[in-house]
């Protein structure tokens, strides 16, 4: 998702018949997610752990950011297009 601008531009230039799936931790500013959310058919969200300490060890980031972004994404595109693992 760090390359959201590129992803968005690529999708805009690709054939309309293509479908997109993105695997992400959602640990980015929500503005990046917003840029591509409506263009992606399916999101696979990789949450390393629901334990904050373990999550921080794996990613170096705060679990709250990923959680908040997941809730916002669900509101934006619906739960049926999101798989969390």
C-alpha positions in Angstrom: 0.0 0.0 0.0 3.0 2.3 0.3 2.8 2.5 -3.5 -0.9 3.4 -3.7 -0.3 6.2 -6.3 1.4 3.7 -8.6 -1.3 1.1 -8.0 -4.1 3.5 -8.8 -2.4 4.8 -12.0 -1.7 1.2 -13.1 -5.3 0.1 -12.6 -6.5 3.2 -14.5 -4.4 2.2 -17.5 -5.0 -1.5 -17.4 -7.9 -3.4 -19.2 -11.2 -2.9 -17.5 -11.8 -6.6 -17.4 -8.9 -7.2 -15.0 -9.7 -8.0 -11.3 -7.5 -7.0 -8.5 -6.6 -8.6 -5.1 -4.2 -6.9 -2.7 -2.6 -8.3 0.4 -1.8 -5.7 3.0 -1.3 -5.1 6.7 -3.2 -1.9 6.4 -0.5 -0.3 8.5 -0.3 2.9 6.3 -2.0 6.3 6.4 -5.6 5.8 5.5 -5.3 8.3 2.6 -3.2 5.6 0.8 -6.0 3.0 1.3 -8.6 5.5 0.1 -6.8 6.0 -3.1 -7.2 2.4 -4.2 -10.1 1.0 -2.1 -12.8 1.3 -4.7 -10.6 -0.1 -7.5 -9.6 -3.3 -5.7 -12.0 -6.3 -5.8 -10.7 -8.1 -2.7 -8.5 -7.2 0.2 -6.5 -9.8 2.1 -5.5 -8.2 5.4 -2.5 -9.8 7.1 -2.7 -9.2 10.8 0.3 -10.9 12.3 -1.2 -11.1 15.8 -3.9 -9.5 17.9 -1.5 -9.2 20.8 -0.1 -5.7 20.6 3.3 -6.7 21.8 3.7 -9.5 19.3 2.3 -7.3 16.5 4.8 -4.6 17.4 7.7 -7.2 17.4 6.7 -8.4 13.9 6.0 -5.1 12.3 7.5 -2.3 14.4 4.2 -0.6 14.2 1.1 0.0 16.3 -1.8 -2.5 16.0 -4.3 0.4 16.5 -3.5 1.9 13.1 -4.2 -1.4 11.3 -7.4 -1.9 13.4 -8.7 1.6 12.7 -7.9 1.3 9.0 -9.7 -2.0 8.9 -12.8 -0.5 10.3 -12.7 2.4 8.0 -12.1 0.1 5.0 -15.1 -2.0 6.0 -17.3 1.0 6.1 -16.0 2.1 2.7 -16.3 -1.1 0.7 -18.1 -3.6 2.8 -17.0 -6.7 4.7 -17.6 -9.1 1.9 -14.6 -7.7 0.0 -12.2 -8.1 2.9 -10.6 -11.3 4.3 -8.6 -11.1 7.5 -5.9 -13.7 8.3 
